[in-house]
């Protein structure tokens, strides 16, 4: 197939594009290489994708309506995998317009172009954050999601509602995937795993929010990609659907930290802090719907996945040095 992957230089988009290329698909990647975190990491991911003959790269901001429309008018895609977004719950508290531009304007530009130019299937990334402050675990797709507690979550829920309207009005097949705390090699430096490794190595205290009483459905990136590929390659799916995609386990953050310590061979100094605005105490994905739809079955425990990230992290000192320089000049809101 010929597949458009937006956000190909992002964490999940890179892994998806690489696996699709390895499976023999043609991939057109679109990314604007924004500076939310060091662009060197994104350029490094993109450079690996350019080694594949079936890959074409387009540097484009999805907020550019004319550019998006021109791209889809010029090329026929069998699938669209829309993973580009402004990520980060805490960043959305201080930089709201970045989320409106990327997650709302860019999203509408792309889904409208998909409608106009006849894309058969529009697969897009949502987030476990849409469950807001719900406490009934595990989270299931039938639970209410009308109480987002961050702007990031609100934009992702808006994406789901826009997809439903496009499916209803125009017959566009729209499949949303609610990602649960994805981690792994080439991960984002604003996420806990990278921050913890960096601070433990430097002998600095690591910030642990909600005074350590945090639980997350940590999902290894290869398992996420397996689920996304299952949706892309499925012959039959509903015209409009939303699926959780996670590890189907709720792990204690303290256990996650212990695995990092073990992989690094260093003990962490822990700074216990209150729950931050926009954060939720616990997540846990009920993945039964996706399992039934495409046979999705995650296979990687945190005991397997965390050491893989740490090994990658230690093998890339040039990237970790770039991140340290970035942190030294970045505002604390990150």
Steps between C-alpha positions, in 0.01 A plus 500: 500500500589866468455649847519857623651518850483842662747564779751255352784674686312468829543211740210272403479618140864410443458147631180451300654630178808282544300183553270576208805549276652175623175327406533628143248785509572839347495779757469874449599671825389851595649696789563866584799424729372735771730595785292369791807291581843485326456471125818291485301205634236542229764540230669185625178301470427640155853417380441133583177501301671655197716188477195315365432517126125510554506815713419855389532792740296820490579782743164669553302659782149354499367842602585602142163429341610556142808283544304211650237516228767510228673195643186287504390631161831399344530150646263208551526331840357161597511597867563805715660453843475836673740503795624859481395710800623741760563267792537558872238559766699752706619698198135555404445696821746766388499480118133458402527641149750233397233239577229687313721540193627141486226291657193688376588710193748246363264213572206662320719592204607138462164329552333746261765434236452126557128544437549708188753267344345165583722344767360152575591496871604772744680361808587755765666518841292587802610466861417340833489858633142530368387295801578805715448451871314170477592256777320184390766268360567364247400774259258381234387666179141520622587716800421872491775723369342843534711622795854560364735652758758643258484685171700219341230253602228734375662523155526121477134457595413766243685292239277204582183706467613654170576153366153381599338791317707441184415132504130572549475778242738385231551126552873538571625200698659642816677281757634665817756342732534611862869452581602417859845626621723383216871450568802346331814580296498839325245617760424861581731683744207677668365168629576344835724215383755729335483758782553231764800349320658841457455605861607167649820508294570856615432417866204740508166429672223379270157666534233243593154654503196410709757405765577178318140379477497491120405209275528486124419257222854517359496372141812410304517671162527177298171382651337832411625475143373143473154627590512793259618274221219259582251782446669618180516149352158375615267413215179576691443759772201715599453826312566692822665356810724587795726244666722502806854390422709423807672222690192396702697539826508779754855516638618690805737783413728388783544162327582679174767705680649187657548350153674819383732484801580137426573567132721802576669337798432812710259587779256787459453783745123554505328835557136442591271774367124563486288409198552748218217683323378297203642170629292197596599257778450177306436363151418150380376405154226251433623377159235234439336694215824533302588139573168392353531735201857423385640239740705754694705341780787696657797285584754722680513539879670800660768257626587441133431844356668731751848341462466530121445873528785542748737309270402726208535810722855402600593432138413857391707743710487758219120520535504506880754787487271688258210454740703630794586814303133542409388468860752761611337760273135388515232658721403303812147442363631216288 
